[in-house]
Amino acid sequence: MRNCWTIAAVIVLASGVGCDRRRNVGEGAYAEQVAEAIPRIEKATGLKFKTQPKLEMRSRTQVREFLVRKFDESTPAEQLKTEELAYKLFGLIPDTLDLRRFLLELLTEQIVGYYDPGTKVLYVVEGAPDDLTGITITHELVHALQDQYVNLDSIQRTTGNSDRQAAAQAVMEGQATYEQMQIMLGGENLATRMPGGWEQLRQTIREAQSSMPIFGNAPMAIQESLLFPYLSGAEFIRRFEMHKPKASPLDSLPVSTEQILNEAAYFGTPRDMPTEVTLPGRRDSTEETMGEFGTRLFLFQHLKDHTTAVSAAAGWDGDRYRVVRAGRGFGIAWVTVWDTAMDAAQFVDAVGQAIGKRYRTSAPTVAKSGVRTYSGSGRTVMITPREIGGRNVVMFVDVPAGASTSVIDPTRIQLVGQ
């Protein structure tokens, strides 16, 4: 899924950790905090600020205006409508949800500060609580440092492969979260300092976000997509520092959420690079990539079984979906590539269960070729396992009842990669 809702969101990490509540003095508000944070960040990351970061104050109204502008720049209204339709076709958000309005409300909820790679300025909201401001300044200063080594603005503007964008965002937010917490703990190991270790830390962050009213009422897929770059990203950074203590994760960014989620996919030799799927016809804004993380979300949304969702998505090796017109409505055509025939078969079983629960269908019609067809709740779903160029592929087509399921020519699908 495209993580358009992570553009300027700030996770509040104050619960149970402690922070500096002092007011700042010096050249403008918070100047002392910035001066104290910079050497700590440089020591933690092993990177030096090339230029002094700038900090300015903004009213909450100005913050919202900024978010609306950045939101429109990164995701034009027409494109977001298509993405909204896709999420609804996958059953990830309610049919009645106005995605743009909801995301803007969510992004502006309790925001304290943000770094804008366009202006190279760290903005702090006027009147924000001192304790949250101190945390946010440290977090956003890490982004300011990152922006001096990689182009954050170009990463935010990446289109057409949300899985790759989500992976890059996970490094950026994960590093900012991890180093921010390390600094708050005086450089001590996060897992040993927190009772219950790393998992308890993850739960603390999750609970802090869930206490926010709008976030707490968001659909599961939006909540998890918002948390992913912070939680899974921080876990990735923790593993990175174990494997490559003298290197920087900015030097070689992961290219898929599979590489974020699975240690061997990024740190193994060779890396597990995703297969690029090209659907027949001209690529347009109705196409996107779910990735392993998005595939997990889809399965969990309908199965409500975390273990099955994680296991069935684990063999992911690439995918591409397209929103299509079908009959009098819309459908989705989703092509997934799997590491092994067993992985593909496990996904077929899991996605079949998900469709059965979602549409309350009876047992599928199974052809000799292995194609499964499900009918229920006014929809027809066809799941087709096949080989393309010796690779294990599963085609998933979901269209209104009565519409043709022949929306993608499988003989013209192209796979590039491993």
GIPE-V352744 format. One line per field, one symbol per residue. ss: DSSP state (2 for helix, 1 for strand, 0 for the rest). phi: phi as a letter, one per 30 degrees, with the letter a starting at -180 (. if undefined). Layout:
ss->???
phi->???
//
This chain:
ss->0002220000000000000000000000002222222222222220000000011111022222222222222200222222222222200000000022222222220000111100001111100002222222222222222220000222220000022222222222222222222222000002222000222222222222220022220002222222222222222222222220000022200000222220222220000000011100000000110022222222222220022222222001111111111100111111111100222222222222222222200000110000011111001111111111001111111111000000000222011100
phi->.ddddcebdbddcddicjadcddcbjdididddddddeddddddciccddbddcbbcbddddddddddddddddbeeddddddeddddddidbddcdddddddddddcdhdcaaccddcibcccddideeddddddeddddddddeddbbddddddcebjbddddddddddddddddddededdciidddddddejiddddeddddddddddedddcdeeddeddddedddddddddededddbdcccdddbddcadedddceddccdbdddddddccddjddbddcabdiddddeeeddecchbdddddddcdceblaabbdbdbicbbbbcbcccbdbdddddddedddddddeddchddeddcdedjdcbcblhibbbccbdacbhicdbbcbbbbdejddcdcbdddcdccbke
//
